[in-house]
């Protein structure tokens, strides 16, 4: 059984392409091509399931057309639409201390300028624009947005699941 801590999210399955079981795959990381992977892991009904690759070809810099073993019809491919796609950390070529935005969800954010006071927990990361933002749920139940910037991040501790930041005065008061 594949556990969530053994994989990291690299994309999402889109619509079927054609009638022979091919699907579109929108990816954030082309690690599957860089390390010549045999399979990808899909989240199907809450369970991580390996799907072996028959073939794939790039459609653009962020999309590939993928044919999985055993998925031979448009109807079978349709069942995979919307599934999140993951890659095994042990097969990855990334460094041990590299984290994806998805992996930062659940980390506590601490204000280094205020004695490591808890700002809140990262609930999501908004990377829809060039200005990536941490969406942080505060202990009081509110939400604050903090730009993801090397200028603000003092350090990241994956073991403690903490990020220490130093922020411009008044940034947390915006809202």
Secondary structure by P-SEA (a helix, b strand, c coil): ccccccccccccccccccccbbbbbbccccccccccccbbbbbcccbbbbbbbcccccccccbbbbbccccccaaaaaaaccbbbbbbccccccccccccccccccbbbbccccccccccccccccccccbbbbbccccccbbbbbcccccccccccccccbbbbcccccccccc
